[in-house]
Amino acid sequence: MSDALTVDVVEPALAPLCGTLLLIGHDGARVKRVRQLLDAHDGVRLQHAASGLEGVRLALTELPDLVLLDLRVPDLGGAEVMRRLNGEIARRGLRVAVLTAERGAMDTIRAMSLGAFEFWLEPLRPSAFDAGLRRALTGRSPDPACTLQQAR
């Protein structure tokens, strides 16, 4: 009888992320939560816009890699922000993740139909946030569980 050689396969460490995330939303607790979640990603810089108009302006001038959009943003509303960012989505592949507490809400469906990359459910869990951030910043395909087909 021969001794079998056992080799442990070690999963390579995930590459560190880098890029810029623009959070568009006015909820201070949400901003704080996103900052906490980004502590694990030294290479990701956070920009924040408290209104839809400011968010659109920053998205067009600062060219973030990912926009995290609260649909309840003051002044414009999430669907209008998506409409105004639609050219950037088409031109340079801007990824917009819609942040929502409601699965299947009409605003979410409208935003997804306007080109949102995914929707992220609240409360943001570290594992879901990290996975979504990794997909968005590395150019991976959206998670089918976070797309329009699942929101219906």
ZIZIKA-V639546 format. One record per helix or strand of 3 or more residues. SS is the DSSP state (hx for helix, st for strand). FROM is the first residue (numbers start at 1). TO is the last residue. Records with the same first field share a line. If there is no record, write none. Layout:
SS: FROM-TO / FROM-TO
//
This chain:
st: 19-24 / 44-49 / 66-70 / 95-100 / 118-121
hx: 28-38 / 52-62 / 78-92 / 106-113 / 126-138 / 144-146 / 148-151
//
